[in-house]
Amino acid sequence: MGELQSALDELAGLDLDEFSDGPLLDHLREVVTTVNRLTAHAVRVTRRADVRLACEHDGAKTMQSWLRGHLRISGSLAKDLVGLGRVLAQLPATEAAFAAGHLGADQVEVIAKIIEPAHLDKATAQGIDVREVETALVTVALHGTHRDLQLAVGEYLAKLDPDGTEPDPTEERAFTLVQHPDGTWTVHGTLDEVGGQKVATALESMSAAGRCAGDGRTRSQRGGDALVQLADLALASGQLPVLRTVKPHVIVTIGIDDLVDPITGPAAADTGLGATISAARARWTACDSTVTRIVLDADGLPIDVGREQRVVPAHIRKAVELRDETCVFAGCEAPRWSATGRTPVPPAPRRLAAGPCTGAIAGRCERHHTKVHHGYRVERDDTAPPGSRWRTYRPDGTEIVIHAPLRT
């Protein structure tokens, strides 16, 4: 191990700028192969420790708990190390290619599907030699793309039971949301073929509608915005099932001084699910929300709760929905989520109307509502002809013009 550590120290000291393109790519190929070999060895060691219950030496109940606590790795990585060790005991060809560095952990996970109990039972009933299948799949993995391997495994599993009962698609769906200490979320999930098509189609529609001139977002960023936009529209529709006697809604608690102060105000507000956000983010949310005034005593206990009042009243929102239909930001055709601008509001938050969302009430999608809070302006020009009365300005004051004027 000492020699290995010395070699790693030497690699860390390499000046990569001294490599030309070809040697640099060759070096990367060698490094990835080495990483695969080291990962395979880590899996092998984990398996041996798992079989021997070595974790009890340090008072841990399972190898997964030991890996999380002593190596400070995530639960998912600990699960993968233990799981891979167990499946490789039944996949000798895969284990050999993994140990040689020719396969990575992600490829091993795909091949491992063939030895799941239900699939093994079907293969045994049909007299299929799983070892031969494994060898063929390793060959695909060594010479094809990762997608080729996934397709090959999928085709094999489908042919195991061609006349079997079609599985319930709801049993093939899983979706988890994990909130981190900083308030951000990680999304992980699996969908069946049809369910995935539905979600992908809906997200692609939202993503395409939200693109406009100068959009520099990556595809993944557009997808994230589209997912949030879908949630916005569903929540705003009022058609979601009642949750604990009330309609589902996002809750943000913030002091009145932080709400009306124009500064960013980090860690000034709390969400209903336990995250801490800035006053600026709370103000973005409040632009189209119901505001409730709560008076606290010196010990922080509520002594008076005011009536809920809409920042944008229902009758104004309906009129905006009928008039605008989509976001009015230049070049955007995304469905409108918020109706923001100058409108009568409860006495306490009245100063909120003096913020970025001033002006005539306008429909904006979630993304461009946020842009308005970052210096962009959308203003109504009643002197312009219908269809071109909304004008969008950048933070530097220049107008975003979609259609160039005709030459005369």
N, C-alpha and C positions, 0 to 999 in steps of 0.2 A: 504493500500500500504506500510505503514511503516513496518508492520509485514512481508510482502512479501520480502521487501528489507533486513530485518534482516535475514530471512531464506536463502536468496541468499548469504549473507555475510558468513553465517555459512557453506554453501556448498563450497564456495571458499576456506575456511580454512581447509577442510578435507584433511587428508593425505591418498591419494588413495593407497599408498604402503602398508597400514595396512590391506587392503581388500584381502582376498584370491580370487581365480578366480571366484567361484560361486557367492559370495556376490557382487563382482565387476560388474559382468554382470547383476545381479538383480538391482543393483544401477543404472546402465546405462539405463535399461528398464524403471525404474521409472522416471529418468530424461527426457527421450524422451517423455514419456507420459505427463509430466508436460510442456515440451516445446510445445507440440501440444495444450494443453489447453490454454497456454498463447497466442499462435498464434491465436487460435480461438477467444479469447477475443479481441485481437488486431484487428482482422477482424470485429468483432461485433461493436467495438467502431468506427472503420473507417466508417462502413456502416451508423451508426447513425449520425456521423458528415457529411457524404456525403449527406444524405437525408435532413438534416437541413441546408446545405450550411454553416456549421460552419467556413469553411475556410475564408469566407468573414470578419470574426471578425478580422483577421490579414491582410486583404487586398489581399488575394490570390483568384484567379479565380476558381480553382478547388482543390479538395482534393489531387489529384496527385501532383500538383505544391506545395501545402502546405507541403506534406510529404517529397518531395525532398528538399525544401528550409529550413524547420524548423527542420526536423529530420535527414537531410543530408544523406538520403538513395538513392540508385540508382533508376533510372526511372523505371526499370523493376520490382523492388520490390514494388514500389509505385503503379504501375499498377496492380500488383497481389493482393495487399491488397484491393484496391478499387473493382477490378473485382470479387474477392471471396465474398466480402460482398454482392454484387448485386446478384450473382447466388445462394447463400445460402438462400436467401429469398424465393426461389422456391424449395428448397431441404431440407425439415424439418428433414428427417431421417438422412441425411448426416450431417446436422448442429448439430444434437444432438450427433452423434458419434464423431464429430470433437470437440465439446465442452467438451466431456468426456475424450478426449485425446486418443481415440482409433484409430482415423484416423489422418493422417498428411495432410498438405496443398497440397502435390503432388498427393495424392489419391483423394482429393476433386476436383482438377483440371481435373482429368480423368473422374470422374463421371459427372461433370458439362457439358460435351459434349452432354449429352442426352437432355438438355434443350436449346440447340441452336435453334433459331427460325425455321430454315428449318427442323430440326429433330422433333420439337414439332408439326409443321404443319402436317407432315407425320403421326406421332403417333395419332394425333387427327382424321385425315381422316380415319384411320383404327380402331378407337375405342380402342386404346391401353391405358391402365391406367398407366401413367408415374410414378405415386406414387408407384405402385407395382414393376415396373422395378427398380426404385431407391432403394427400400427396398432390392430387391434381390442382387443388385450390392453392397450395403453396407455389406451384408452378405459375399459376395465374398471377399471384401476388408478386412473384419475382420478375415477371416479364410484362405485366400490364399495369394499368393505373389503379389507384384506390377504388375508383368508380367501377372498373372492370371486375375487381374482386367482389365488391358489394353485389353487382348484378349476378355474378356466378353463384355466390352463396344463396341469393334470393331465388334463383332459378332452381337450384337443387332442392331447397326447402319446399318450394311450390310443388315440385314433382313427387315429393315424398307422399303426398296425400291429395292427388288431383281430383278425386271424387268425394273428398271429405266435406263436412259441413262448413259453410262459409263462416269464418269467425265473426263474432260481434265486434263491430268497429269501435264501440265505446271501450272495449277491453284493451284496445291497442293504443289508446290515447292517454297521455300523461302530461301534466303541466305543473311546474312549480315556480314559485316566486320567492326568492330569498332576499330579505332586507339586510344590508350591512350596517355596521355601526355609524358610518357617515351618512346614512339615509338613502344611499343608492341601492338599486335592486339588480339582481342577476336572474335571468330567465333561462329556464331549461325545460325542454319538453320533447315529446314524440307524438306524432299524429299518424293515423292510418292514411291510406292513399287518397281516399275521397275527402276526408276531413282536412288533410293538408292542402288539397287543391282549393277547397273553400276559403281557408284562411289566406293562402297565398294570393288568390284572386282578389279578395277584399283588400289586402295590404297593397297589392300592385295598383289597384284602382286609386286608393288614397295617395299612394306615393306619386303616381303619374300626374294626378290632378294638382298636387302641391308643388310641382316643379315650375319654375319661372326663370326668366332671364337672370343670368349671374348666379344661379344656384350652384354653390360649390360643395354641397354635401356629398359624402360617399353613399354608395348604395345601402350599406348597413345603417347609416344615419337616417336616410330617407325611410328605411323600413321601421326604425325605431319611432320616428315622428308619426308614421302612418298608424302604428299600433296605438300610440297615445291618442291620436285623432279619433280612431274608432271608439276608444273608451270614452272620450269626451262626448261624442255624438250619442252614444248609448246612454250615458248618464243624463245628458241634457234632454233626451226624449221623454224621460219620466216613465218609460215602459218597463224598466227593469223590475224584477220581483222585490217585494218588500223585505228588508233585512232588519230583523229585530224590531218590528212594529213601525219602522220608518223607511222611507225610500233611501236607497244607498246614495251616499254623497261623501265628498271629500271634506274633512274637517281640518281647519287651520285655526289655531288660537294664537293671538298676538295682542300685545298691549296697545292701547290707542295712541300713545306717543310714538311708538315705533311704526305704527300703521300710517300715520300722517306725515312722518318725517321723510324727506326725499332721499336720505342717504341709504346705502345698501343695507346696513344694519345686520351683520352676521350673527347667526344663532339667536335670532330675536323671536322666532315663532316655532310652535310645535304642531305637528300633524296628528291626526287621530290615530295613526298607526305607530307613533313613537319616534318619528324622525324629527330632527331639529333643522329648520331652514332659515334663510335670511329674511329680513323684512321685505326686501325687494321681491323675492319670490312670493311672499305672502300677498303683497300688493297686486302682483300679476293675477293671482287666484281670486282676489277680492273684486277685480274689475267686473265680473259677471256672477256675483254670488249673493247669497242671503247673509246679511250681517245681523248678529245678535249682540246687544250690549249687555255685559255682565259686570256689576260693581262688586268689588271684593273689599273685605274689611282688612284691618292691619295684620291679621293672621292668615290672609289669603283665602278666606272662606267667602263664598258668594252670599251677598245680602240683598241683591236686587238683579232680576233678569228682565231685560226689556223685550219687547215684541220683535219677532223677526221681520226684517224689511229688505226688499230686493234693491240692490244697487241699480239694476236696470229693471224697471217694473215690467210685469207680464205683458201689458198691452203694448208697450213700446217694443219689447222683444218680438212679439208677433208681427208688428208692422215692419220691423227690420228684416225678419225672416222672409216675409212676402216680397219686400222690395229687392233685397240683395241676392238671395238664393245661394250665392257662393261668396267666398272671401273677396274683398274689394281691393286687396293689395295688388299692385301692378303685376300682371302676368300670371296671377294665381287663380286657379279654378277649383280649388279644394272646397269641400262643403264648409259652410260657415259654422264655427263652434261658439264663439263669443260675440256678444253685442256690447261694444264698449264706446265710451265717449261721455259728453257732458249730459247729465240727467239728474233729476231730483234724487237725493239720497238721504239717509237718516242724518240727524244733526251731528252726531259725533264724527262719522267718517266723511263729512262733506268735503273736507280739504282734499280727499282722494281724487276728486274730479279735477283738481288742478294739476294732476300728474300727466304722464305721457299719453293717456287715453282721452285727452280732451278733444273738443270739436264735436261735430254732429255725430250721432250714433251711427256706427258702421259695423257690418258683419265681418269678422276676421277668423281665419283658421287659427289653430293653436300655435303653429310656428310663427305666423306673422303677427299674431297678438304679442308674442314674446319680442319680436323684432321692434315693435313700437316702443317697448320698454328699453330698447337699446339704441335709441336715437333716431329711428326712422319715424316719418310722419305720414299719415294718410288724411287728406283734407278734401272736403266736398266743395266743388265749384259749381254753383247753381247757374252760372252764366253759360256753361258749356252745354252742348247738345246731349240728350239722353244717351246713356251708354258710355260716356266719357267724362262723367262729372266727378269721379274720384281720381285724385292725383296723389302719387306716392313720392316722397322725398327722402333722399339718403341723409345720414347724419351730417354730411358736409353742406346740406342745403340744395344739392343738385337734384333735379327731378328724374325719376326712373320713367323713361319713355319707351313704350313697347312698339308703337307704330311710328315710323319715321314720317315726317311731313311730305306730302306729295310735291314733286318738283313742278315748277310752272315755267 
